[in-house]
């Protein structure tokens, strides 16, 4: 089983189920989450390896623990960034390559789930600038 440390207080997070994090969401009740209760920070886990799908034992975090502010920022970042490859001119790999270059980080480290507040804001700004360049005809992502 994985061990997860809270980025906010430095203590070990506890492994809980969706019932603890989202008590009103029956669809999440059986999923695993890492939670730091004092910081109100949590992160979901990759699904357990079953029938050729998933990762490990179901305790591998999907990213870093996030408090309410960071969860909102990550959600906003995904909503804006994913348009580049879901409905835009880039493939997913091209979009993440482009974003890693904009942020000055390695491609292998370019996972929104691992971003902190600063990287989320930088990513949102980069996407906004890219969109403005698209509108003015000055776009280049290669």
JORALIN-V642314 format. One record per helix or strand of 3 or more residues. SS is the DSSP state (@ for helix, = for strand). FROM is the first residue (numbers start at 1). LEN is the number of residues. If there is no record, write none. Layout:
SS;FROM;LEN, SS;FROM;LEN
//
This chain:
=;14;4, @;18;4, @;26;3, =;32;5, =;41;5, @;68;19, @;92;12, @;107;3, @;112;3, @;117;20
//
